Amino acid sequence: MCAHAVRPTPDPILDAIRKRLQQQFALHQRGARFWTAYQGLQLELVRGHPLEHERLCNAMADMAEEMGAVEHAQLIGNRNAGCTSP
């Protein structure tokens, strides 16, 4: 069992990304087009906020897990690496 961090309050930086990612998931589910869109959104996000890349990438991984795109998100850095589920 992995220790699970309390999810932070909604982040204005991520709100638009979350909506767009949900739209892509609704269209493509777990298919290649979803992952292409995911990578594009991630690149857009980290280019706009380079000092927060680890936090933002992990937040996107959490979103993908919450949507059901992956069973367990793989996180970067030391924050519960490899597990986001309780």
C-alpha positions as CSV (number, residue, x, y, z in Angstrom):
1,M,0.0,0.0,0.0
2,C,1.4,3.4,-1.0
3,A,1.1,6.5,1.2
4,H,-1.2,8.9,-0.6
5,A,-0.8,12.6,-0.3
6,V,-3.8,14.8,0.2
7,R,-4.8,16.3,-3.1
8,P,-4.3,20.1,-3.3
9,T,-7.1,22.5,-4.0
10,P,-7.8,23.2,-7.7
11,D,-4.9,25.0,-9.5
12,P,-5.7,27.8,-11.9
13,I,-2.7,26.8,-14.1
14,L,-4.2,23.3,-14.5
15,D,-7.9,24.1,-14.9
16,A,-7.8,24.6,-18.7
17,I,-5.5,21.7,-19.2
18,R,-7.8,19.4,-17.2
19,K,-10.8,20.4,-19.4
20,R,-8.8,19.9,-22.6
21,L,-7.5,16.6,-21.4
22,Q,-11.0,15.4,-20.5
23,Q,-12.2,16.3,-24.0
24,Q,-9.4,14.3,-25.6
25,F,-10.1,11.4,-23.3
26,A,-13.8,11.5,-24.2
27,L,-12.9,11.4,-27.9
28,H,-10.0,8.9,-27.9
29,Q,-10.1,7.0,-24.6
30,R,-6.7,5.3,-24.1
31,G,-5.8,5.4,-27.8
32,A,-2.7,6.9,-29.4
33,R,-4.4,10.1,-30.2
34,F,-5.1,10.7,-26.6
35,W,-1.5,10.2,-25.7
36,T,-0.3,12.5,-28.5
37,A,-2.7,15.2,-27.2
38,Y,-1.5,14.5,-23.6
39,Q,2.1,15.0,-24.6
40,G,1.3,18.2,-26.5
41,L,-0.6,19.6,-23.5
42,Q,2.2,18.6,-21.2
43,L,4.8,20.3,-23.4
44,E,2.6,23.5,-23.6
45,L,2.2,23.5,-19.8
46,V,5.9,23.1,-18.9
47,R,7.0,25.6,-21.5
48,G,4.8,28.2,-19.9
49,H,5.9,27.3,-16.4
50,P,9.4,25.8,-16.6
51,L,10.2,26.1,-12.9
52,E,7.1,24.0,-12.0
53,H,7.6,21.2,-14.5
54,E,7.8,18.3,-11.9
55,R,4.6,19.4,-10.0
56,L,2.7,20.1,-13.2
57,C,3.7,16.8,-14.9
58,N,2.7,14.9,-11.8
59,A,-0.6,16.7,-11.7
60,M,-1.3,15.7,-15.3
61,A,-0.3,12.1,-14.5
62,D,-2.8,12.2,-11.6
63,M,-5.5,13.5,-14.0
64,A,-4.8,10.7,-16.4
65,E,-5.2,8.2,-13.5
66,E,-8.5,9.8,-12.3
67,M,-9.9,9.6,-15.9
68,G,-9.0,6.0,-16.2
69,A,-6.4,6.4,-18.8
70,V,-3.9,4.5,-16.7
71,E,-4.4,2.3,-13.7
72,H,-1.5,3.8,-11.7
73,A,0.2,7.1,-12.7
74,Q,4.0,7.1,-12.7
75,L,5.2,10.2,-11.0
76,I,8.5,12.0,-11.3
77,G,10.6,13.1,-8.4
78,N,10.3,11.7,-4.9
79,R,6.5,12.3,-4.3
80,N,5.2,8.7,-3.9
81,A,7.1,7.6,-7.0
82,G,5.3,4.9,-8.8
83,C,1.9,5.0,-7.0
84,T,-0.9,7.5,-6.7
85,S,-3.5,5.2,-5.3
86,P,-4.1,4.4,-1.7
